Amino acid sequence: MASDTSFWSPALRGLVPYTPGEQPVIEGLVKLNTNENPYPPSPLVVAAIAAAAREGLQLYPDPQAMALRRAIATFHGIDTAQVFVGNGSDEVLAHAFFAFFRQNRPLLTPDISYSFYKVYCGLYGIEPALVPLDAAMRIDVTQYQGVCGGVVIANPNAPTGTSLALSQIERLLQQQPDSVVLVDEAYVDFGGDSAVGLIARYPNLLVVQTLSKSRSLAGLRVGFAAGQRHLIEALECVKDSFNSYPLDRLAVAGAVAAYEDRAYFETTRAHVIQSRDWLGRELQALGFEVLPSQANFLLVRHPGHDAAALAAGLREQRILVRHFQLPRIAQHLRISIGTPQQCAMLVDACRALTAQA
């Protein structure tokens, strides 16, 4: 009798997959654990998806998703040929890791960042070289020097929420002119500075973004990369060797509409930023240490209370937050920004928990 894994490819047996945030179905749940936008997508998005569903689903979608690439290019002031789109930024990131970082040199990436980066390294046989965040839990670009096979950072970083100025991104690009520097901007619309405007000057820069966060489309799965044409061509080569039709007709229609309704985008992201700043002040008043955030979440710790116990106590009150049992952040909680009502419920619950001896 063959063992349970005897039919697996050898490389798969040692692979540790990414663990997504919990998605439970609990009545009355305040879900602040997966950095989803608390507001629904634009009504124009819903209408566009409904219209797309009425006709053409028997046909394959445009394999190049040109309508969406044009919408993204117009928004960012770049050329359509400088845009690549995929099934969520996770797929775009995966293609980039395969296209650029399977080198005979290590990939530089922060020790505390999006944990999928390490998974991609394991999947594609890439050696990661983890660069420690500094004492303030920030990326120090001066530590990203020397020979490497590439650099991957999130800006703003996750799960810390801290952000680098564009001058620091430029310094990083100048330090590694012979390697691709990938800047993952999943949360940039909540206060960070996008590096898309730098791609004309830096042939080694690839910027990745998602529509899951600031445009409330986590359920639609749309992401993109921006870079000079030679980088986009590499991504297209990987994509067309894997799945020629990664974005369906509904996703393209909804994503285009999301870019067209700029007023809705600006309003909802402003609401999230306002709630984030309010929540940070309230938690600090309760004794929490709160890292400065330019994302739609906060990373916090309470010096007098165990993080796992706080997370369990919040869960008992039907409030979910994210607790990572990882070095350096095991005593931290990552709290997604909800509606004002949800944030107020969280503060009330934390007040009760921290008042306990």
ChimeraX attribute file (.defattr): number of C-alpha atoms within 10 A of each C-alpha:
attribute: neighborCount
match mode: 1-to-1
recipient: residues
	/A:1	4
	/A:2	6
	/A:3	7
	/A:4	7
	/A:5	10
	/A:6	10
	/A:7	8
	/A:8	10
	/A:9	9
	/A:10	10
	/A:11	11
	/A:12	12
	/A:13	10
	/A:14	10
	/A:15	13
	/A:16	12
	/A:17	14
	/A:18	13
	/A:19	9
	/A:20	10
	/A:21	14
	/A:22	12
	/A:23	10
	/A:24	9
	/A:25	8
	/A:26	9
	/A:27	7
	/A:28	9
	/A:29	14
	/A:30	21
	/A:31	25
	/A:32	24
	/A:33	22
	/A:34	18
	/A:35	24
	/A:36	21
	/A:37	23
	/A:38	21
	/A:39	16
	/A:40	12
	/A:41	23
	/A:42	22
	/A:43	13
	/A:44	19
	/A:45	25
	/A:46	17
	/A:47	14
	/A:48	19
	/A:49	18
	/A:50	14
	/A:51	13
	/A:52	17
	/A:53	13
	/A:54	8
	/A:55	10
	/A:56	10
	/A:57	12
	/A:58	6
	/A:59	9
	/A:60	11
	/A:61	18
	/A:62	15
	/A:63	14
	/A:64	17
	/A:65	20
	/A:66	16
	/A:67	15
	/A:68	25
	/A:69	24
	/A:70	18
	/A:71	18
	/A:72	25
	/A:73	17
	/A:74	13
	/A:75	12
	/A:76	13
	/A:77	11
	/A:78	19
	/A:79	16
	/A:80	18
	/A:81	17
	/A:82	22
	/A:83	24
	/A:84	27
	/A:85	29
	/A:86	25
	/A:87	18
	/A:88	22
	/A:89	23
	/A:90	20
	/A:91	18
	/A:92	22
	/A:93	25
	/A:94	19
	/A:95	21
	/A:96	25
	/A:97	22
	/A:98	19
	/A:99	19
	/A:100	18
	/A:101	28
	/A:102	18
	/A:103	15
	/A:104	10
	/A:105	15
	/A:106	19
	/A:107	26
	/A:108	24
	/A:109	24
	/A:110	24
	/A:111	17
	/A:112	21
	/A:113	22
	/A:114	18
	/A:115	16
	/A:116	16
	/A:117	22
	/A:118	20
	/A:119	18
	/A:120	24
	/A:121	20
	/A:122	18
	/A:123	18
	/A:124	14
	/A:125	14
	/A:126	21
	/A:127	19
	/A:128	23
	/A:129	17
	/A:130	15
	/A:131	17
	/A:132	15
	/A:133	19
	/A:134	10
	/A:135	8
	/A:136	11
	/A:137	17
	/A:138	19
	/A:139	27
	/A:140	17
	/A:141	18
	/A:142	10
	/A:143	14
	/A:144	20
	/A:145	13
	/A:146	8
	/A:147	14
	/A:148	21
	/A:149	22
	/A:150	25
	/A:151	25
	/A:152	20
	/A:153	21
	/A:154	27
	/A:155	29
	/A:156	31
	/A:157	28
	/A:158	24
	/A:159	24
	/A:160	29
	/A:161	27
	/A:162	23
	/A:163	24
	/A:164	19
	/A:165	13
	/A:166	16
	/A:167	10
	/A:168	15
	/A:169	21
	/A:170	16
	/A:171	13
	/A:172	19
	/A:173	23
	/A:174	14
	/A:175	16
	/A:176	19
	/A:177	14
	/A:178	14
	/A:179	19
	/A:180	23
	/A:181	27
	/A:182	26
	/A:183	23
	/A:184	25
	/A:185	26
	/A:186	24
	/A:187	27
	/A:188	24
	/A:189	22
	/A:190	23
	/A:191	18
	/A:192	21
	/A:193	18
	/A:194	23
	/A:195	22
	/A:196	20
	/A:197	16
	/A:198	17
	/A:199	17
	/A:200	12
	/A:201	10
	/A:202	17
	/A:203	19
	/A:204	20
	/A:205	26
	/A:206	24
	/A:207	24
	/A:208	27
	/A:209	26
	/A:210	27
	/A:211	22
	/A:212	22
	/A:213	21
	/A:214	26
	/A:215	26
	/A:216	22
	/A:217	25
	/A:218	18
	/A:219	11
	/A:220	18
	/A:221	21
	/A:222	27
	/A:223	25
	/A:224	23
	/A:225	28
	/A:226	29
	/A:227	27
	/A:228	20
	/A:229	16
	/A:230	13
	/A:231	22
	/A:232	20
	/A:233	17
	/A:234	16
	/A:235	25
	/A:236	20
	/A:237	13
	/A:238	16
	/A:239	22
	/A:240	13
	/A:241	9
	/A:242	11
	/A:243	11
	/A:244	15
	/A:245	17
	/A:246	21
	/A:247	25
	/A:248	19
	/A:249	20
	/A:250	19
	/A:251	24
	/A:252	25
	/A:253	24
	/A:254	27
	/A:255	28
	/A:256	19
	/A:257	22
	/A:258	25
	/A:259	21
	/A:260	17
	/A:261	16
	/A:262	13
	/A:263	11
	/A:264	17
	/A:265	18
	/A:266	13
	/A:267	10
	/A:268	20
	/A:269	21
	/A:270	16
	/A:271	17
	/A:272	24
	/A:273	20
	/A:274	14
	/A:275	22
	/A:276	26
	/A:277	15
	/A:278	14
	/A:279	23
	/A:280	22
	/A:281	13
	/A:282	18
	/A:283	20
	/A:284	14
	/A:285	11
	/A:286	15
	/A:287	15
	/A:288	21
	/A:289	16
	/A:290	19
	/A:291	17
	/A:292	18
	/A:293	24
	/A:294	25
	/A:295	31
	/A:296	28
	/A:297	30
	/A:298	27
	/A:299	24
	/A:300	22
	/A:301	23
	/A:302	19
	/A:303	12
	/A:304	10
	/A:305	16
	/A:306	14
	/A:307	22
	/A:308	17
	/A:309	13
	/A:310	22
	/A:311	19
	/A:312	15
	/A:313	17
	/A:314	19
	/A:315	16
	/A:316	11
	/A:317	14
	/A:318	17
	/A:319	20
	/A:320	25
	/A:321	23
	/A:322	22
	/A:323	22
	/A:324	15
	/A:325	13
	/A:326	10
	/A:327	9
	/A:328	12
	/A:329	19
	/A:330	14
	/A:331	20
	/A:332	28
	/A:333	26
	/A:334	24
	/A:335	25
	/A:336	24
	/A:337	29
	/A:338	27
	/A:339	17
	/A:340	17
	/A:341	11
	/A:342	18
	/A:343	21
	/A:344	16
	/A:345	16
	/A:346	24
	/A:347	17
	/A:348	13
	/A:349	19
	/A:350	19
	/A:351	16
	/A:352	13
	/A:353	15
	/A:354	15
	/A:355	8
	/A:356	7
	/A:357	6
